[in-house]
């Protein structure tokens, strides 16, 4: 397949219009990790699947959990249920989840010999389960709202590949960055090729927007961020085909701690930037000058507060953007600054979504 | 005592000169958590004391570990060995350390009734062990280098007081910030009074510079940082007496994640700002315009790399500052962007200190 499926008109294209900075009837909203453990129906599907990975690797179950938050809330976009580590898993590193811990790899990438073994996986064989999930979700979603595909950023994937899992301090990859930068670049080059092929394949399978999660770029000093994270984000923005006309899939670069680099990210060629809650949307808008759409950025922890406090903070974020955007809400996709957490109350999530729509409706 | 002890001339006053932005023979260096578990002699003293708190509350043992890194390395300043949570402990919250976990409090501060019980502790009774440690250290240090006293920032102390210990997401205090801001301000007001009294008492006991650690300010959204963290840092900078003439103690405001707020912090009245590694020293220097000295900011994880990589990164940080400072190294205190960790190699720490002195020597 070399062309994405023909798009029927979307019942709700607010999200895509906002990413194109076109006028919208309300500010669209979706939430990172909107399909997740805070929902009892998600926990039921996960119990049925037996494990997180079994669920993520089964297209029907991945579709089921992708649609759950859409059935509960008037969200303006769906996001593929998957894991950011599918690509290194398909490179042969052996992804697994130890009980009560984060993701881990059976094999790490630390030596030149480890690096030499890395190759871009075939998207329609080794990662077919992801593309099948995209196809099943598109069919079941039936053009209610657009579907977002995604990938981890090269730097973020490399963090897990070198460390062998999550890390408090990223000691191994940071040491590699200053001791053996060429080895780290060799890893990042093949991972970047894989990420581009992966996002392109998701687009061709039916994803209507694409997001890159640079979860760990913000742990770096500026000169190392620019060399090992930003450089490969720019490469993705430059090289990734997004299609033409109706089937164009906008690219969103999300990064935790990317606040200092918004000007550089806005010049990358990406259509939108996702920002965390440590930068104000007003400042982000002023610094990016309207060259990109902005997505974010309520502190997810706000969802532990009362619905009235959640509403007040959502209104503040919406208006902060609009004031800096000359009084217009165009070009803003509301989201959290990071993902939802298991202990959050689904009623509070509902209150947030309703507040965003109510306050931003024309 | 209402006057600090008369200062004999320091054998090495480079650190104080740098904080006053006066010419220095080399860039002074000290390292956050320089007295710590990475040193075998520290582990021996801690074993003798029986626990971290027993060591911190014994002025002779606190002095012993304070001086250990000075005996091993040519550091340009000593820092009081203590804990940032001594003040809330003295307010009656019951500080303890659960094995293998971080600090915890027996009692939390969450209700108005909890807040009503808070009072500024008496510095020469409830916190006498800290002031005695300062006096013993000054005597034993014998004016080799200056002694830094310190406190946690009001926001950072409140984080532990409300949460009852460390936290991944600071859910309780962040909910309080948006649901019951007046209650949080009531906590912060009494804690700010206590911090000012605590730093003043350390100065009068002999501390020659004072640092505030705002470890958790960077977890907040900008509007909440300004309301709950920055506001009280400014109050400290404005109200804290630092003495006059020879006995003036400069104030350093260190904050993890304070990069977005350097202009505002530079206008606070503090003599110096400590910054973490996510902002470059060159940018920090340009944005603060020479109004304050700057302290920092090597990524501590760099110490896991080879000595030659450590040297290269130290040189980069030194020169980044100097280039932005018109070619002069004045006004820079070299430090890490955060503290040393137990797994770091003392030989690598030595290589770093030597590299800073060698590269910056006139």
Interface residues (C-beta under 8 A of the other chain):
Chain A: X169 X170 X171 X172 X174 X175 X178 X179 X218 X219 X220 X221 X222 X223 X257 X259 X260 X277 X278 X279 X280 X283 X299 X300 X301 X302 X304 X305 X306 X309 X312 X313 X316 X337 X341 X343
Chain B: X169 X170 X171 X172 X174 X175 X178 X179 X218 X219 X220 X221 X222 X223 X257 X259 X260 X277 X278 X279 X280 X283 X299 X300 X301 X302 X304 X305 X306 X309 X312 X313 X316 X341 X343
